[in-house]
Amino acid sequence: MKQILHKYKENYDDNKLIRKFMEGNDVIIYNNYHLDWNALMPVARKIVTEFPEYDQLDRMEQILNALMECDIDELYQTVVGFIKYTQKG
């Protein structure tokens, strides 16, 4: 039960992080980015189109690989990792 609650809290915090990252864009703000391709795709698009300078981080390659493999979990983790990394700098 603790693992389920921990994962729920982690997803809640990460989804909150994504919502903040997407503020100001003409997109619908979701609560379940980790479950919904329709919610996650605009986030990936924003990263790929608005942050080309981060290509050297291999994050773009990770995003593209996750998309080509249709792996929503991998895409979600990569997007969250990218947002956390850019907020540090």
Secondary structure as UniProt FT lines:
FT   HELIX           2..22
FT   TURN            23..24
FT   TURN            33..35
FT   HELIX           37..50
FT   HELIX           52..57
FT   HELIX           59..68
FT   TURN            69..70
FT   HELIX           72..88
//
